[in-house]
């Protein structure tokens, strides 16, 4: 059984709201291999629009880990741990039949 979860443009994490934006070619805009990032000042989670679906979910979960670290003043952890957890959660959610529907792609970052 598949459970579609339609993500709105915004996601609440703790007491903060973050806009989820799919933006094409952000790795080129940032000048390095970046598939997503969080803009804390603007309250945005930016995800590369040209990634395959599973990779977009991994990036979203990875960035949510960053927001949780910031929000709850957790000492910033190892990027490898966050990435492994993101991949693991993506697999668990997929195995449970949970599929995210992302908001529409944006042309600006």
N, C-alpha and C positions, 0 to 999 in steps of 0.2 A: 504494500500500500504506500502511496506517495502522499505526503502532506506538504502542500505548497504554502509557504509563508511569504506573504507579499510585504516587502519592506517599504515603508513610506520614505519620504525624502529625509526624514529625521529619525534618529534613534536616541532613546534616553539611556544614559549610563550613570547610575547614581542620581545625583540631582542636576546633572548637566545634559543638555541636548546637543547632538552633533548631526550635522547634515551629511548624508552619504552622497558622494558625487562620483560617478564614473566618468573619467576624463581620458580621452585618447592621447597616447604618446607622452605621458608624464615623464617617463624615463628619459626622453629627449629633452624635455623642458628643464629637468633637474640636472642634466648633464652627467648622469651616472645610472647604474642599474637600480632603479627605484620602481617598485610595482605598486606602492601605496605609501601614504604618510598621513599624519594627523596634524592639522593646523589648529593648535589650541586657541590662538587668539580669535580666529574666525569661527571656531566651533565646527570644523569640517573634517571628515574622513574622506580622503581622496584615494580612489582606486583606479588603476589602469584599466580602461574600457576594453582594450584589445586582448586581454588575457582570456584564457578559457575559463568557463564557469567555475570549476573546482578551485582553480587558482585564485579567482576573485573572492571566493568564500574564505580561503586560507588567509588572504590579505586582510579582509574585513575582521576576522577573528584575531589575527596578529595585532592589528591596530587597536582593537578593543582592549587587548591585554595592556597596551601602552597607556590607554586612557585610564584603566583601572589602577595601574601603577601610579599615575600622576594624581588621580582623584583621591586615593587613599594613602598617599605619601609612602608607598612601598618603595624600598630601595630599588633603583633600576637594576633589573636582572639581565642576565645573559641573553643576547639576541637569539642564539641557537636554541635556548630553552623555549622562548616564545614561539619560534618558528616550528619546533617539534610539537609543541602543544597545539598550535593552530592546525597543523597537518593532521594530528591525531583527532582533534574535535571535528574537523571537516569529514574525516572518515567515519567517525561515530555517528554524526548527524546524517550523513548519506546512507549508512547502513540501517538507520532507523526510518529511512524513507522521507527525511526532511529536506526539502528543496527550497532555497530562497529565490524570490523573484526580486531583482534589483530595480531601483528607480531608473527612469530613462537616463540615457547617456547625456552628458553635458559637454559643451565645446570649450568651456573655460575652466581654469583651475582656481 
